Amino acid sequence: MRHYPKGRALYNQGEPVDTCCFLMEGVTGAFLYTTGGKQISDDFSFVSGEMITPFTNRQRKALTSVVAMSNVDVFVIANMDVITLFRTYPEFQTILFEWLMQAYHKQWALKSARYQMAAKERYLFFLKEYEGLEDVVSDRFLASFLDMSPETLSRQKRCLREEKPD
């Protein structure tokens, strides 16, 4: 078990990845930098037991950075141990397949939201699918995650507050 204080990187984009992490408590955010230096938020993890290891390229280098958005506790296992478990226990293959399918469906839902929904719908999607994170994630990360400017996010928040009866 490892503890990461808020703001500490679990993984850095471009660095080798030799461990697999599972979230025990807290919130992490994954992001990447474009060649122009722009930071793009990719995803947030907040469900206990969720695998939060970044995707890697063929050289096993992280394609995204993963940062603690709050104080975070993770269970860490070496990749070589994961391979041993995978080869030794067929049950582990089933569990790993389920984790991969969950990640696939989560990313597909996010991609659909980003490209098929208006700004207000994207923000409502976030509030529903990532319940409770609006107070943990900074507006800068959230706007990037929802593929909108910080000003557009601010407008969506204001409009939603004004729609709610007191």
Residue, then its C-alpha position, 0 to 999 in steps of 0.5 A: m500500500r502506498h500513500y500519495p498526498k494531493g498533487r503528487a504524481l503516481y506516474n509521469q507521461g513518458e516514464p517507464v511503467d513497471t507497476c500496476c496500481f489499484l485505488m483504495e481511497g481518494v481521487t486521481g486524475a490522468f492527463l497528457y501534454t500535447t507536443g505544443g505543451k497543452q495539458i489535456s485531462d483524460d480521466f478521473s478515478f475515484v472508485s475503490g478497487e479501480m485500476i489506475t495504471p496508465f496506458t503504455n506504448r510498446q516500450r512500456k512508457a506511460l502515455t499519460s500522467v496520473v496525479a493525486m487530486s486528493n490524498v490517495d491510497v493505492f495498492v501497488i503490484a509489480n507488472m511481473d507479478v501481474i504476469t505471474l498471476f495471469r499465467t498461474y490463475p485462470e480466474f485472474q484472467t477473467i478479472l483482468f478481462e473485466w477490468l479492461m472491459q470496464a475501462y473500455h466502456k468508461q472511455w467510450a462513454l466519455k468519448s461519446a459525451r465529448y463529441q456528441m453532446a452540447a456543453k450543458e449535457r457534457y457537464l450534466f454527464f460529469l455530474k452524474e457519472y463522476e458524482g461528488l468530484e465537482d468539489v475535488v477537481s479544479d475547474r481547469f482540469l474539469a474544463s479540459f476533461l469536458d472539452m470546453s473552455p474554462e469560461t464555458l464551464s463557468r457559464q454552465k455552472r452558473c446556468l445550472r445554479e440559476e435553474k435550481p429552485d432555492 
